Amino acid sequence: MKPAPFEYHRPTTVAEAADLLADRDHAELLAGNQSLGIVMANRLATPDHLIDLNAVEDLDYVEERADGDAVAVGAMTTHRTIERSGLLAERLPMLPEAAEQIAGPSVRNRGTLGGSVGEADPAGNYPAALLALDATLELVSADGEREVPVSDYFIAYMFTDLGEDEIIAAARVPTEPFPPDRTGMAFLELKPAAQTWPTVSAASAIRVDDPDATKPVVEEARLALANAADVPLRVEECETAIEGEPLSEETLAAVAEAATAAADPADEMHADREFKCEVAGEYARRSLAASYDRATNGETDTDQL
Ligand SMILES: Cc1cc2nc3c(=O)[nH]c(=O)nc-3n(C[C@H](O)[C@H](O)[C@H](O)COP(=O)(O)OP(=O)(O)OC[C@H]3O[C@@H](n4cnc5c(N)ncnc54)[C@H](O)[C@@H]3O)c2cc1C
């Protein structure tokens, strides 16, 4: 099937795109076209106007914000750019690790962070990663700018706080809680096959007190799951289970139990609800163990945990 007819617009600035979105009824934004194209070809979306953001260069960047306490990723930044960003590898390595596991090279070359957050699939890699990292979304419309914490953005299955006339401009991630010399991050996922969406993913970060100590204490932990519920799921019980002491077999067992209990996934063809709950527990455990390992420069033998 071919998409229904539509009028094509190619703005070159964010303001122009926002005006087009405000002035045209039944308009849709186009980013990497890795999801929207399929939906339109099947006529599950039939917009009258398509506003292509690919010529808006101001939305394609990874940069440290002036005060140095945050890194911002523009909405039109591709998975490939995120995967290869030196700044992200140093400050927020969870994001490149999440990007490199999305589909295959052709999807990663075109797909964008803004498209992924706009699509809001609960299995998406960035939604869970940005939730774990306490990110804020910067939104723009013809009426001005607005900020929404990612924790308030995902409301229900593929339903978000994004207004009809709003464009996601960037995701801003605070870096201050996670100094690179005492931090480990991980994005682990179980896939039923190469280049497919994950069964469940686990995004995690850990900051320890002293990476060179014999038993480094977990000062702060973060854990969010993808495809474990109708929305990306932050599991604070997993975080509190390991904070304030060195990671141990006991605290990791509590993590697995808490993640399995918090998961509320739908059945899928290749993975029923019970299996996904089990995977949520196991991957939460593995992800936090990997983050601890990385925070302590691999000095701690987490294989024993
Ligand atoms: C085979 C395959 C496997 C995949 N596997 C994974 C996976 O494992 N993990 C994963 O995370 N993703 C996966 N994806 C999805 C991929 O990440 C897409 O790139 C992404 O979901 C959509 O990004 P896009 O830039 O292509 O957006 P588009 O398809 O162009 O747009 C998607 C939606 O977002 C809206 N949108 C786009 N930009 C904005 C913006 N700036 N502001 C507001 N709304 C906007 C559009 O209007 C549209 O509704 C997979 C895709 C394919 C085809």
PDBQT file of the ligand as one rigid body, heavy atoms in Angstrom, charges set to zero:
ROOT
HETATM    1  C1  LIG A 401      13.533  -2.833  12.091  1.00  0.00    +0.000 C 
HETATM    2  C2  LIG A 401      13.493  -1.763  13.161  1.00  0.00    +0.000 A 
HETATM    3  C3  LIG A 401      13.944  -2.080  14.427  1.00  0.00    +0.000 A 
HETATM    4  C4  LIG A 401      13.934  -1.102  15.420  1.00  0.00    +0.000 A 
HETATM    5  N1  LIG A 401      14.415  -1.440  16.666  1.00  0.00    +0.000 NA
HETATM    6  C5  LIG A 401      14.433  -0.503  17.627  1.00  0.00    +0.000 A 
HETATM    7  C6  LIG A 401      14.953  -0.784  18.921  1.00  0.00    +0.000 A 
HETATM    8  O1  LIG A 401      15.404  -1.894  19.220  1.00  0.00    +0.000 OA
HETATM    9  N2  LIG A 401      14.960   0.203  19.834  1.00  0.00    +0.000 N 
HETATM   10  C7  LIG A 401      14.484   1.469  19.550  1.00  0.00    +0.000 A 
HETATM   11  O2  LIG A 401      14.536   2.349  20.420  1.00  0.00    +0.000 OA
HETATM   12  N3  LIG A 401      14.001   1.765  18.350  1.00  0.00    +0.000 NA
HETATM   13  C8  LIG A 401      13.949   0.820  17.378  1.00  0.00    +0.000 A 
HETATM   14  N4  LIG A 401      13.472   1.134  16.157  1.00  0.00    +0.000 N 
HETATM   15  C9  LIG A 401      12.867   2.475  15.925  1.00  0.00    +0.000 C 
HETATM   16  C10 LIG A 401      13.937   3.472  15.517  1.00  0.00    +0.000 C 
HETATM   17  O3  LIG A 401      14.656   3.853  16.657  1.00  0.00    +0.000 OA
HETATM   18  C11 LIG A 401      13.292   4.722  14.903  1.00  0.00    +0.000 C 
HETATM   19  O4  LIG A 401      14.319   5.430  14.370  1.00  0.00    +0.000 OA
HETATM   20  C12 LIG A 401      12.538   5.630  15.835  1.00  0.00    +0.000 C 
HETATM   21  O5  LIG A 401      11.569   5.009  16.567  1.00  0.00    +0.000 OA
HETATM   22  C13 LIG A 401      11.808   6.729  15.087  1.00  0.00    +0.000 C 
HETATM   23  O6  LIG A 401      12.726   7.686  14.788  1.00  0.00    +0.000 OA
HETATM   24  P1  LIG A 401      12.661   8.452  13.443  1.00  0.00    +0.000 P 
HETATM   25  O7  LIG A 401      13.660   9.550  13.565  1.00  0.00    +0.000 OA
HETATM   26  O8  LIG A 401      12.771   7.536  12.314  1.00  0.00    +0.000 OA
HETATM   27  O9  LIG A 401      11.180   9.118  13.507  1.00  0.00    +0.000 OA
HETATM   28  P2  LIG A 401       9.994   9.145  12.454  1.00  0.00    +0.000 P 
HETATM   29  O10 LIG A 401       9.675   7.764  12.018  1.00  0.00    +0.000 OA
HETATM   30  O11 LIG A 401      10.288  10.131  11.389  1.00  0.00    +0.000 OA
HETATM   31  O12 LIG A 401       8.852   9.717  13.398  1.00  0.00    +0.000 OA
HETATM   32  C14 LIG A 401       8.325   8.934  14.449  1.00  0.00    +0.000 C 
HETATM   33  C15 LIG A 401       7.259   9.750  15.210  1.00  0.00    +0.000 C 
HETATM   34  O13 LIG A 401       7.872  10.772  15.973  1.00  0.00    +0.000 OA
HETATM   35  C16 LIG A 401       7.345  12.061  15.619  1.00  0.00    +0.000 C 
HETATM   36  N5  LIG A 401       8.468  13.009  15.692  1.00  0.00    +0.000 N 
HETATM   37  C17 LIG A 401       9.617  12.931  15.000  1.00  0.00    +0.000 A 
HETATM   38  N6  LIG A 401      10.434  13.943  15.357  1.00  0.00    +0.000 NA
HETATM   39  C18 LIG A 401       9.770  14.671  16.283  1.00  0.00    +0.000 A 
HETATM   40  C19 LIG A 401      10.092  15.836  17.038  1.00  0.00    +0.000 A 
HETATM   41  N7  LIG A 401      11.283  16.470  16.936  1.00  0.00    +0.000 N 
HETATM   42  N8  LIG A 401       9.158  16.327  17.890  1.00  0.00    +0.000 NA
HETATM   43  C20 LIG A 401       7.970  15.688  18.044  1.00  0.00    +0.000 A 
HETATM   44  N9  LIG A 401       7.609  14.576  17.367  1.00  0.00    +0.000 NA
HETATM   45  C21 LIG A 401       8.512  14.069  16.501  1.00  0.00    +0.000 A 
HETATM   46  C22 LIG A 401       6.786  11.894  14.219  1.00  0.00    +0.000 C 
HETATM   47  O14 LIG A 401       5.769  12.842  13.960  1.00  0.00    +0.000 OA
HETATM   48  C23 LIG A 401       6.259  10.464  14.277  1.00  0.00    +0.000 C 
HETATM   49  O15 LIG A 401       4.999  10.441  14.893  1.00  0.00    +0.000 OA
HETATM   50  C24 LIG A 401      13.453   0.197  15.136  1.00  0.00    +0.000 A 
HETATM   51  C25 LIG A 401      12.993   0.510  13.854  1.00  0.00    +0.000 A 
HETATM   52  C26 LIG A 401      13.005  -0.456  12.874  1.00  0.00    +0.000 A 
HETATM   53  C27 LIG A 401      12.531  -0.085  11.496  1.00  0.00    +0.000 C 
ENDROOT
TORSDOF 0
